[in-house]
């Protein structure tokens, strides 16, 4: 995986490929859970999520309107 800042929002992203060879931008985020009282807790772990889900400027890059 290669890493570089997103040209839209500036967050650090990593590039990987799907099984079909399509490039996908990934972002590290903190893993959280919500307890039975509705209180959010961080686990201390990080997970990778598709950066298109978190980028405020994703619609500039996706090829379709995400308004």
N, C-alpha and C positions, 0 to 999 in steps of 0.2 A: 504494500500500500504506500502511496506517496501522500505527502502532507503539504498543504499550503493554505493561506487565508482565502476565504470566500471573496470573490470580487464584488459581490453585492453588499454583504453586511460586515465583512472583515473577520468573522469568526474563523478559528482554525478548523479546517476540515481535512479528512483523509479520503482518498479515492480508492475504491475497490471495484471489482467486477463481479457481476452476477454470473450464475452458471452458464448463461447464454452469451457472456462476453460484453454485456452492456455496462458502461461506467456508471457508478453510483456514488454520490457524495455522502460521507458519514461524519457525524459529529459526536464527540464524547459528551455525555450528560451524566449528572449524578442520579443514581437510582434512589427512588423514594417509595414509601408505602404509606397508606392512610390507615390508622388504627380504627377500632370500632367506635371511638368517640369522634371520628372525623379529623383527627390531628395528623398532620403530615410529619413523617420522620425520614431523615436521610440515612441510608444504610452505610455510607462511606465508600460504596462501590461505584464504578462508572460503567456505563453501557454505551454502545454505539447505536445511534438512531439515524434514519435517513434525514439528511440536512434539509431536504425539501419540506419536511414537516415543521421545522423550526425557523427557517430563514424568512425574515420579513419581506425579502425581495425575491422569493422563489419564482414568482410569476414572470420575472424577467428572463429566466433561464429554462423553464420547463417546456416551452413550445406550445403551451395551452394556458388559457386564462384561469388563474386561481383566485380571482377576486372573491 
